[in-house]
């Protein structure tokens, strides 16, 4: 019986324009056999939450150099919970 690959969403929220680290992590996860969806730069919490739900991922990697993750991460979690039973 084939096993399903772990699905990981890698995102860069906010105005941070540096994505080298996110790309390195995405490559490493792919090399480890995971299915990685990388959405690129400057995503809003709403876009990220929608992608989490649409892609039905197992994990989310939030890459944020600026420190804005302290405000963005709780909002993303809240949006996901509002739209799902997770």
N, C-alpha and C positions, 0 to 999 in steps of 0.2 A: 504494500500500500504506500503510495507516494505521500510524503509529508509536505505540508504547505510551508513555504518560506516565510520567515518573519518579515513583516512589512514595516518599514520605517519611513516616516516623513521627516525630512530635514528642512527647516525654514529659517529665514532671516527676517525678523520683524523690525518694524520701525524704519528709521532713516539711515541706519548703519549700512555703509556701502562696501565693507570689507568682507569678502566671502571665501577667501582662500582656506581658512580653517574648516568651514562647513563642507567645502568640496573635498578636502582631505579626509574628513570623517566619513563622508558619503562613499568615497572610494574604498576606504578600509572596511566599511560594513558590507559593501558589495563583494569585495574580495573574500570576506568571511562567509559568503553565501546568502546574505540577506537581500531582500528586494527593497531598493531605496528609491524614494520619490523625493527629488530636490526641486523646490518650487522657485528658487531664486531670491532676489533681494526685495526689500521694502514692502513687505506684506503687512496688511492690517490684521488685528486680532480676528475680525470677522472672516477674512479670507482664510486664515489659518484654521479656524474652527470648522469652516465649511469643508476644507480639504481633508481634515481629520475624519469627518463623518463620511464624505464621499468616497475616500480611498480606503476606508475601513482598516486603518493601520493599527499595528500592535504597539508601536512606540512613536514618540515625537521627539526630535532633537531640535531644540530652540537655541540658535546661535546668536548671541548678542554681545558685542564688545562694549557698548556704551553704558551698560548697567540698567537700561530701561526694562530688562526682564523682570525686575521687582514689581513693576506696575503692569506689564503686559501679560506675564504668565497667569496671574490670578484671573485676569479678564478672559483669557483664552479658555481656561478651565471652566469658568462660569458659563461662557457661551456654549461650550460643548455640552455641559450638563443640562442647560436649558433646552437643547435640541435633541437630547438622547436620554436614555435611562442609565447612563454610566456615571 
